[in-house]
Every structure is written in structure tokens, then in C-alpha cells.
């Protein structure tokens, strides 16, 4: 269970409520689909404080995946989304996730 103080001060999620109905990181992590899509939230939402969830394997994996996608598509992301840069994470991105990436970017640009 999460600390209510953490939940109340965490900025709203941008992608996960639309894709999964989750409105908090805890709700997303409780749902297998939410956990799989967390990387997208981390990619488009730079206002999240992951401190309370650091050390959880699924959060670390999502963060690394977001960093890889940011590294690969940095110029596109920077041109479309106002966000702080993510650390460079060289490595391959799964091309099967490209459509989901493009849909998420398009959604955030249209609704932010």
C-alpha cells in the first residue's frame, strides 16, 4: 500500500489513465498491463518522483526502457514535448513498440 502523502503530491499521470485506467503509479504496478506500459508514462511525464518505487524491478526496467527510447528518439521527443532530458541509455529498442510510442506521443501532444 502506498503512503497517502506520496499519492497526494504525485503529479497526475498522462498516459496510464487512458490506456489502463490507473491514476497512480501504485495502481499501474498492480496491473500487469500498467506495469508493461509504465515506460511510456516515464517517457512523456518528467514530473513524476519515482523515489518511493525505486528498487522495484518493474520500475527500474521501465525507467531503462524509457531512457533507451529517449536516447533513440531524442530529437523527435524534444521537438514535440517539453520535458527534462532522460539519461543516455544506449541499446536497442524493440520496433514492435514503435506504434505504441507514436500513439502515446501523439496523444500527449494533443492533450497536454
Residue frames as qw, qx, qy, qz and C-alpha x, y, z in Angstrom:
[[0.000, 0.890, 0.456, 0.000, 0.00, 0.00, 0.00],
 [0.423, 0.479, -0.026, 0.769, 1.27, 3.47, -0.75],
 [0.251, -0.364, -0.414, 0.796, 1.81, 6.33, 1.63],
 [0.189, 0.827, 0.530, -0.011, -1.14, 8.76, 1.24],
 [0.144, -0.840, 0.112, 0.511, 1.24, 11.74, 1.36],
 [0.313, -0.248, 0.684, 0.610, 3.16, 10.35, -1.62],
 [0.271, 0.487, 0.785, 0.271, -0.04, 9.71, -3.57],
 [0.062, 0.893, 0.398, -0.202, -1.49, 13.15, -2.92],
 [0.115, -0.824, 0.240, 0.501, 1.64, 15.02, -4.02],
 [0.488, -0.039, 0.713, 0.501, 2.42, 12.93, -7.08],
 [0.287, 0.369, -0.248, -0.849, 1.60, 14.82, -10.30],
 [0.807, 0.295, 0.310, -0.406, -1.16, 13.32, -12.44],
 [0.543, -0.067, 0.741, 0.390, -0.34, 10.60, -14.89],
 [0.303, 0.491, -0.268, -0.771, -0.71, 11.41, -18.59],
 [0.435, 0.241, -0.749, -0.438, -0.82, 8.10, -20.47],
 [0.097, -0.010, -0.975, 0.202, -1.72, 5.37, -17.99],
 [0.393, 0.300, 0.537, -0.684, -5.22, 6.64, -17.11],
 [0.594, 0.444, -0.234, -0.628, -6.17, 6.47, -20.79],
 [0.490, 0.331, -0.783, -0.192, -4.54, 3.12, -21.55],
 [0.396, -0.044, -0.891, 0.216, -5.26, 1.29, -18.28],
 [0.481, -0.712, -0.372, -0.351, -7.49, 3.40, -16.05],
 [0.679, -0.337, -0.349, 0.550, -4.70, 3.64, -13.46],
 [0.001, 0.945, 0.086, 0.317, -4.47, 7.06, -11.84],
 [0.417, -0.810, 0.411, -0.025, -1.46, 6.35, -9.62],
 [0.327, 0.545, -0.771, -0.037, 1.82, 4.52, -10.05],
 [0.351, -0.162, 0.852, -0.353, 0.71, 2.02, -7.40],
 [0.747, 0.365, 0.347, -0.435, -2.43, 1.23, -9.40],
 [0.599, 0.643, -0.414, -0.239, -0.36, 0.86, -12.57],
 [0.099, 0.475, -0.866, 0.125, 2.08, -1.52, -10.87],
 [0.543, 0.001, 0.722, -0.428, -0.79, -3.63, -9.53],
 [0.780, 0.508, 0.211, -0.299, -1.98, -4.25, -13.11],
 [0.728, -0.086, 0.495, 0.466, 0.25, -6.28, -15.46],
 [0.462, 0.687, 0.360, 0.430, -0.70, -4.05, -18.41],
 [0.154, -0.986, 0.009, -0.066, 0.01, -0.91, -16.38],
 [0.634, -0.582, 0.390, 0.328, 3.42, -2.24, -15.40],
 [0.683, 0.221, 0.496, 0.489, 4.19, -3.04, -19.07],
 [0.285, 0.790, 0.309, 0.447, 3.20, 0.50, -20.16],
 [0.454, -0.812, -0.110, 0.349, 4.92, 2.36, -17.33],
 [0.564, -0.132, 0.300, 0.758, 7.89, 3.13, -19.60],
 [0.183, 0.605, 0.462, 0.622, 5.64, 5.28, -21.78],
 [0.342, -0.897, -0.276, -0.041, 4.47, 7.30, -18.78],
 [0.608, -0.580, 0.113, 0.530, 8.06, 7.84, -17.71],
 [0.501, 0.190, 0.421, 0.732, 8.99, 8.87, -21.24],
 [0.045, 0.645, 0.401, 0.649, 6.33, 11.59, -21.53],
 [0.463, -0.832, -0.193, -0.236, 5.93, 12.68, -17.91],
 [0.547, 0.340, -0.446, 0.621, 9.03, 14.21, -16.35],
 [0.311, -0.585, 0.217, -0.717, 7.21, 15.44, -13.24],
 [0.896, -0.318, -0.265, -0.161, 6.98, 12.05, -11.56],
 [0.187, -0.671, 0.656, -0.290, 9.04, 11.32, -8.46],
 [0.838, 0.077, -0.520, -0.145, 9.99, 7.65, -8.64],
 [0.014, -0.529, 0.685, -0.501, 11.71, 7.70, -5.25],
 [0.671, -0.212, 0.492, -0.512, 9.10, 5.61, -3.43],
 [0.942, 0.236, 0.132, -0.198, 9.22, 2.94, -6.15],
 [0.340, 0.706, -0.621, 0.018, 12.96, 2.84, -6.85],
 [0.238, -0.354, 0.882, -0.199, 14.37, -0.60, -6.34],
 [0.761, 0.260, 0.500, -0.323, 11.28, -2.34, -7.73],
 [0.472, -0.098, 0.709, 0.515, 12.46, -4.37, -10.73],
 [0.363, 0.640, 0.635, 0.234, 9.50, -3.41, -12.92],
 [0.001, -0.975, -0.091, 0.203, 10.07, 0.31, -12.25],
 [0.368, -0.613, 0.501, 0.487, 13.82, 0.06, -12.93],
 [0.478, 0.180, 0.747, 0.425, 13.12, -1.87, -16.15],
 [0.254, 0.842, 0.471, 0.071, 10.52, 0.71, -17.26],
 [0.156, -0.915, 0.122, 0.352, 12.93, 3.57, -16.49],
 [0.429, -0.362, 0.639, 0.526, 15.75, 1.99, -18.51],
 [0.420, 0.451, 0.715, 0.330, 13.37, 1.33, -21.40],
 [0.111, 0.951, 0.269, -0.109, 12.16, 4.96, -21.31],
 [0.278, -0.769, 0.354, 0.454, 15.78, 6.12, -21.34],
 [0.481, -0.031, 0.726, 0.490, 16.59, 3.89, -24.36],
 [0.319, 0.707, 0.590, 0.222, 13.61, 5.25, -26.28],
 [0.070, -0.963, -0.049, 0.257, 14.53, 8.80, -25.29],
 [0.410, -0.528, 0.526, 0.526, 18.11, 8.24, -26.44],
 [0.442, 0.214, 0.750, 0.442, 16.95, 6.79, -29.76],
 [0.135, 0.706, 0.557, 0.415, 14.23, 9.37, -30.49],
 [0.351, -0.475, -0.289, 0.754, 15.60, 12.36, -28.59],
 [0.055, -0.060, 0.265, 0.961, 15.20, 14.90, -31.39],
 [0.305, -0.430, -0.669, -0.524, 11.58, 13.93, -32.02],
 [0.463, -0.602, -0.604, 0.242, 10.70, 13.97, -28.32],
 [0.318, -0.386, -0.155, 0.852, 12.45, 17.28, -27.68],
 [0.033, -0.115, -0.412, -0.903, 10.70, 18.88, -30.66],
 [0.419, -0.432, -0.616, -0.508, 7.25, 17.77, -29.52],
 [0.651, -0.624, -0.431, 0.012, 7.30, 17.52, -25.71],
 [0.012, -0.768, 0.378, -0.516, 8.59, 19.96, -23.14],
 [0.906, -0.413, -0.090, -0.005, 10.43, 17.67, -20.73],
 [0.305, -0.774, 0.550, 0.071, 13.72, 17.39, -18.90],
 [0.579, 0.454, -0.659, -0.160, 16.17, 15.08, -20.65],
 [0.946, -0.291, 0.112, -0.090, 16.50, 11.47, -19.56],
 [0.395, -0.626, 0.619, 0.261, 19.95, 9.94, -19.10],
 [0.530, 0.485, -0.592, -0.366, 21.52, 8.35, -22.16],
 [0.719, -0.153, 0.657, -0.167, 20.91, 4.62, -22.30],
 [0.345, 0.447, -0.665, -0.489, 22.44, 3.09, -25.40],
 [0.340, 0.030, 0.935, -0.093, 20.87, -0.08, -26.57],
 [0.096, -0.203, -0.751, -0.620, 18.24, -1.38, -28.94],
 [0.488, 0.131, 0.348, -0.790, 14.57, -0.51, -28.83],
 [0.391, 0.226, 0.890, 0.054, 12.01, -3.10, -29.79],
 [0.110, 0.015, -0.438, -0.892, 10.50, -2.00, -33.11],
 [0.245, -0.459, -0.832, -0.191, 7.25, -3.73, -32.13],
 [0.234, -0.635, -0.504, 0.537, 6.74, -0.92, -29.59],
 [0.204, -0.005, 0.231, 0.951, 7.08, 1.86, -32.17],
 [0.211, -0.523, -0.576, -0.592, 3.36, 2.16, -32.91],
 [0.506, -0.688, -0.492, 0.172, 2.57, 2.43, -29.22],
 [0.445, -0.333, -0.049, 0.830, 5.33, 5.02, -28.81],
 [0.070, 0.196, 0.393, 0.896, 3.99, 7.09, -31.72],
 [0.346, -0.633, -0.600, -0.346, 0.40, 6.90, -30.44],
 [0.527, -0.623, -0.393, 0.424, 1.45, 7.96, -26.95],
 [0.327, -0.184, 0.091, 0.923, 3.48, 10.91, -28.22],
 [0.082, -0.365, -0.520, -0.768, 0.63, 11.99, -30.45],
 [0.433, -0.673, -0.594, -0.078, -1.87, 11.73, -27.59],
 [0.484, -0.549, -0.264, 0.629, 0.25, 13.76, -25.17],
 [0.218, -0.002, 0.250, 0.944, 0.96, 16.45, -27.75],
 [0.216, -0.464, -0.561, -0.651, -2.77, 16.79, -28.46],
 [0.557, -0.665, -0.471, -0.157, -3.88, 16.74, -24.80],
 [0.601, -0.279, -0.322, 0.677, -1.10, 18.46, -22.89]]
